[in-house]
Amino acid sequence: MNAVWLTDYDWRTDKNYDCPCCPECKEPIWKHEDGKYRCPSCGEVISIDEKMLEWFKAREETKTEYLDCPKLTSDGMTRGCDGKNCVETHYMRNLVTLEWQTCWGECSICGMKFIV
Protein backbone atom coordinates (compact mmCIF):
# COMPACT_ATOMS: atom_id res chain seq x y z
CA MET A 1 0.00 0.00 0.00
CA ASN A 2 1.14 3.54 -0.69
CA ALA A 3 0.92 6.20 2.01
CA VAL A 4 -1.33 9.21 1.52
CA TRP A 5 -1.07 12.74 2.93
CA LEU A 6 -3.76 13.36 5.58
CA THR A 7 -4.20 15.74 8.50
CA ASP A 8 -3.36 14.91 12.14
CA TYR A 9 -3.43 17.00 15.35
CA ASP A 10 -0.52 18.03 17.63
CA TRP A 11 -1.72 18.68 21.18
CA ARG A 12 1.46 20.52 22.20
CA THR A 13 1.01 23.27 19.62
CA ASP A 14 -2.80 22.89 19.27
CA LYS A 15 -2.36 22.76 15.50
CA ASN A 16 -3.22 20.44 12.64
CA TYR A 17 -0.48 19.28 10.28
CA ASP A 18 -0.20 17.09 7.19
CA CYS A 19 1.59 13.77 7.53
CA PRO A 20 1.96 10.41 5.73
CA CYS A 21 -0.89 8.07 6.69
CA CYS A 22 -2.23 4.59 6.01
CA PRO A 23 -4.62 4.73 3.03
CA GLU A 24 -7.02 2.28 4.70
CA CYS A 25 -6.93 3.12 8.43
CA LYS A 26 -6.25 6.85 7.97
CA GLU A 27 -3.73 6.68 10.84
CA PRO A 28 -0.29 8.37 10.75
CA ILE A 29 2.44 5.85 9.94
CA TRP A 30 5.83 5.57 11.67
CA LYS A 31 9.15 3.89 11.14
CA HIS A 32 9.34 0.74 13.25
CA GLU A 33 12.33 -1.08 14.73
CA ASP A 34 12.65 -3.18 11.57
CA GLY A 35 13.26 0.03 9.56
CA LYS A 36 9.95 -0.23 7.69
CA TYR A 37 7.14 2.28 7.76
CA ARG A 38 4.04 0.64 9.20
CA CYS A 39 0.52 1.56 10.21
CA PRO A 40 0.14 1.27 14.01
CA SER A 41 -3.50 0.30 13.58
CA CYS A 42 -3.43 -2.51 10.98
CA GLY A 43 0.32 -3.30 11.13
CA GLU A 44 0.71 -3.24 7.33
CA VAL A 45 3.97 -2.08 5.73
CA ILE A 46 3.28 1.19 3.91
CA SER A 47 5.33 2.48 0.96
CA ILE A 48 6.39 6.12 1.02
CA ASP A 49 7.60 8.46 -1.72
CA GLU A 50 10.65 10.75 -1.67
CA LYS A 51 8.74 13.77 -0.28
CA MET A 52 7.42 11.64 2.61
CA LEU A 53 10.90 10.25 3.28
CA GLU A 54 12.21 13.82 3.64
CA TRP A 55 9.31 14.63 5.99
CA PHE A 56 10.27 11.68 8.20
CA LYS A 57 14.01 12.45 8.15
CA ALA A 58 13.35 15.94 9.53
CA ARG A 59 11.31 14.49 12.42
CA GLU A 60 13.20 11.29 13.34
CA GLU A 61 16.24 13.06 14.76
CA THR A 62 16.75 12.63 18.52
CA LYS A 63 19.27 13.92 21.04
CA THR A 64 20.34 13.16 24.62
CA GLU A 65 21.63 15.59 27.24
CA TYR A 66 22.78 15.12 30.83
CA LEU A 67 21.16 17.49 33.31
CA ASP A 68 21.36 18.02 37.07
CA CYS A 69 18.91 16.05 39.24
CA PRO A 70 16.66 18.35 41.27
CA LYS A 71 16.09 17.66 44.95
CA LEU A 72 12.45 18.33 45.71
CA THR A 73 10.79 18.10 49.12
CA SER A 74 7.02 18.10 49.47
CA ASP A 75 4.76 16.82 52.23
CA GLY A 76 7.77 15.42 54.10
CA MET A 77 8.94 13.35 51.12
CA THR A 78 12.13 14.01 49.18
CA ARG A 79 12.56 13.15 45.53
CA GLY A 80 15.73 13.50 43.50
CA CYS A 81 19.32 13.63 44.73
CA ASP A 82 20.74 17.04 43.70
CA GLY A 83 23.37 15.20 41.61
CA LYS A 84 25.25 16.94 38.82
CA ASN A 85 25.01 15.88 35.13
CA CYS A 86 23.33 12.59 36.07
CA VAL A 87 19.84 12.81 34.51
CA GLU A 88 19.96 11.32 31.02
CA THR A 89 17.30 13.37 29.21
CA HIS A 90 15.94 12.40 25.78
CA TYR A 91 14.51 14.81 23.21
CA MET A 92 12.60 14.46 19.94
CA ARG A 93 11.55 16.99 17.31
CA ASN A 94 8.04 18.44 17.49
CA LEU A 95 6.10 17.24 14.45
CA VAL A 96 4.81 20.73 13.61
CA THR A 97 7.56 23.18 14.61
CA LEU A 98 10.56 20.80 14.49
CA GLU A 99 11.72 22.34 17.81
CA TRP A 100 13.25 20.03 20.42
CA GLN A 101 10.82 18.73 23.02
CA THR A 102 11.61 16.75 26.17
CA CYS A 103 10.35 13.15 26.12
CA TRP A 104 11.79 11.17 29.06
CA GLY A 105 14.74 10.84 31.38
CA GLU A 106 16.32 8.94 34.28
CA CYS A 107 18.84 9.79 37.01
CA SER A 108 21.80 7.39 37.11
CA ILE A 109 22.33 8.07 40.83
CA CYS A 110 18.92 7.94 42.55
CA GLY A 111 16.87 6.28 39.79
CA MET A 112 14.32 9.11 39.56
CA LYS A 113 12.45 8.81 36.23
CA PHE A 114 10.13 11.05 34.27
CA ILE A 115 8.11 10.89 31.06
CA VAL A 116 6.38 13.75 29.28
Residue pairs with C-beta under 8 A, 6 or more apart in sequence:
1 22
1 23
1 24
1 44
1 45
1 46
1 47
2 23
2 46
2 47
2 48
2 49
3 20
3 21
3 22
3 23
3 29
3 37
3 46
3 47
3 48
3 49
3 52
4 20
4 21
4 22
4 23
5 18
5 19
5 20
5 21
5 52
6 18
6 19
6 21
6 26
6 28
7 16
7 17
7 18
7 19
8 16
8 17
8 18
8 19
8 21
8 28
8 95
9 15
9 16
9 17
10 16
10 17
10 94
10 95
10 96
12 94
12 96
12 101
13 94
13 96
13 97
15 96
17 95
17 96
19 28
19 55
19 95
20 28
20 29
20 37
20 46
20 48
20 52
20 55
20 56
21 27
21 28
21 29
22 29
22 39
22 41
22 42
22 44
22 46
23 46
24 39
24 42
24 44
25 39
25 41
25 42
27 39
27 40
27 41
28 40
29 37
29 38
29 39
29 40
29 46
29 48
30 37
30 38
30 40
31 37
31 56
31 60
32 38
36 45
37 45
37 46
37 47
37 48
37 56
38 44
38 45
38 46
39 46
48 56
58 93
58 98
59 92
59 93
59 95
59 98
60 93
61 92
61 93
62 90
62 91
62 92
62 93
63 90
63 91
63 100
64 88
64 89
64 90
64 91
65 89
65 91
66 85
66 86
66 87
66 88
66 89
67 85
67 87
67 89
67 105
68 82
68 83
68 84
68 85
68 86
68 87
69 80
69 81
69 82
69 83
69 84
69 86
69 87
69 107
69 109
69 110
69 112
70 80
70 82
71 78
71 79
71 80
71 81
71 82
72 78
72 79
72 80
73 79
79 112
80 107
80 110
80 112
81 107
81 109
81 110
81 112
83 107
83 108
83 109
83 110
86 107
86 108
86 109
87 105
87 106
87 107
87 108
87 112
88 105
88 106
88 107
88 108
89 102
89 104
89 105
90 102
90 103
90 104
90 105
91 100
91 101
91 102
91 103
92 100
92 101
92 103
93 99
93 100
93 101
94 100
94 101
101 116
102 116
103 115
103 116
104 113
104 114
104 115
104 116
105 113
105 114
106 112
106 113
106 114
107 113
